Amino acid sequence: MPTPRRTFTPEEKARIVLDILKEEKSVSQIASEAGIHANVLNSWKNEPLRTCLNCLWVTERASQKRKKMRTADRRTLRRVGQAHLLNYRGSKKSGR
């Protein structure tokens, strides 16, 4: 039977991340002491940076621009897919 998943409070995560940022020990050493995989610790370390940077540049104008880009991307993918399908059907009819 698998062991239940451990949960960490934000305070525990912050303490561990601060240990990483002090650079007194390697991430793998801290991970083994805490019993956590090093990849998890790296994601904890990078998460605040990712979320804060995302908040800095997100504006209503930027989100509208992204929405327009997504719509244009969908149209392009649809056209490419249709062209591919037409080429595929054409090659089947001609016996290639």
C-alpha positions as CSV (number, residue, x, y, z in Angstrom):
1,M,0.0,0.0,0.0
2,P,1.5,3.4,-1.0
3,T,2.3,5.9,1.7
4,P,0.1,9.0,1.8
5,R,1.4,12.1,0.1
6,R,3.1,14.5,2.5
7,T,1.9,18.1,2.6
8,F,4.1,21.0,3.6
9,T,2.9,24.3,5.0
10,P,4.0,27.5,3.3
11,E,6.3,28.2,6.2
12,E,8.1,24.9,5.8
13,K,8.5,25.5,2.1
14,A,9.8,28.9,2.7
15,R,12.3,27.6,5.3
16,I,13.6,25.0,2.9
17,V,13.8,27.4,0.0
18,L,15.8,29.8,2.2
19,D,18.2,27.0,2.9
20,I,18.7,26.5,-0.8
21,L,19.2,30.2,-1.4
22,K,21.9,30.4,1.4
23,E,23.9,28.0,-0.8
24,E,25.6,26.4,2.3
25,K,24.5,23.0,1.0
26,S,23.6,21.7,-2.4
27,V,20.0,21.2,-3.4
28,S,20.5,17.4,-3.4
29,Q,21.8,17.5,0.2
30,I,18.8,19.5,1.3
31,A,16.5,17.3,-0.6
32,S,17.8,14.1,1.0
33,E,17.6,15.7,4.5
34,A,14.0,16.8,4.0
35,G,13.1,13.5,2.2
36,I,11.9,15.4,-0.9
37,H,13.0,15.0,-4.5
38,A,15.4,17.7,-5.8
39,N,13.1,18.5,-8.7
40,V,10.3,19.4,-6.2
41,L,12.7,21.7,-4.4
42,N,13.7,23.4,-7.6
43,S,10.1,24.0,-8.5
44,W,9.5,25.5,-5.1
45,K,12.4,27.7,-5.5
46,N,11.4,28.9,-9.0
47,E,7.6,29.3,-8.3
48,P,7.7,32.7,-6.7
49,L,9.9,34.1,-9.4
50,R,7.6,32.8,-12.1
51,T,4.4,34.0,-10.5
52,C,5.8,37.5,-9.6
53,L,7.2,38.1,-13.1
54,N,3.9,37.0,-14.7
55,C,2.1,39.5,-12.6
56,L,4.4,42.4,-13.6
57,W,3.6,42.2,-17.3
58,V,0.0,41.1,-17.3
59,T,-2.3,43.9,-18.2
60,E,-5.6,44.0,-19.9
61,R,-4.1,45.0,-23.1
62,A,-1.6,42.2,-23.0
63,S,-4.2,39.7,-22.3
64,Q,-6.3,40.9,-25.2
65,K,-3.3,40.7,-27.5
66,R,-2.7,37.1,-26.3
67,K,-6.3,36.2,-27.0
68,K,-6.1,37.6,-30.5
69,M,-2.9,35.6,-31.1
70,R,-4.5,32.4,-29.9
71,T,-7.5,33.0,-32.3
72,A,-5.1,33.6,-35.1
73,D,-3.1,30.5,-34.2
74,R,-6.3,28.4,-34.2
75,R,-7.2,29.7,-37.7
76,T,-3.7,29.0,-39.0
77,L,-3.7,25.4,-37.6
78,R,-7.2,24.8,-39.1
79,R,-6.0,26.0,-42.5
80,V,-2.8,23.9,-42.3
81,G,-4.8,20.9,-41.3
82,Q,-7.3,21.4,-44.1
83,A,-4.5,21.8,-46.6
84,H,-2.8,18.6,-45.3
85,L,-6.1,16.7,-45.5
86,L,-6.6,17.9,-49.1
87,N,-3.1,16.8,-50.1
88,Y,-3.6,13.5,-48.4
89,R,-6.9,12.9,-50.2
90,G,-5.3,13.9,-53.5
91,S,-2.4,11.5,-53.0
92,K,-4.8,8.7,-52.3
93,K,-6.9,9.4,-55.4
94,S,-3.9,9.5,-57.7
95,G,-2.6,6.2,-56.3
96,R,0.7,7.5,-54.9
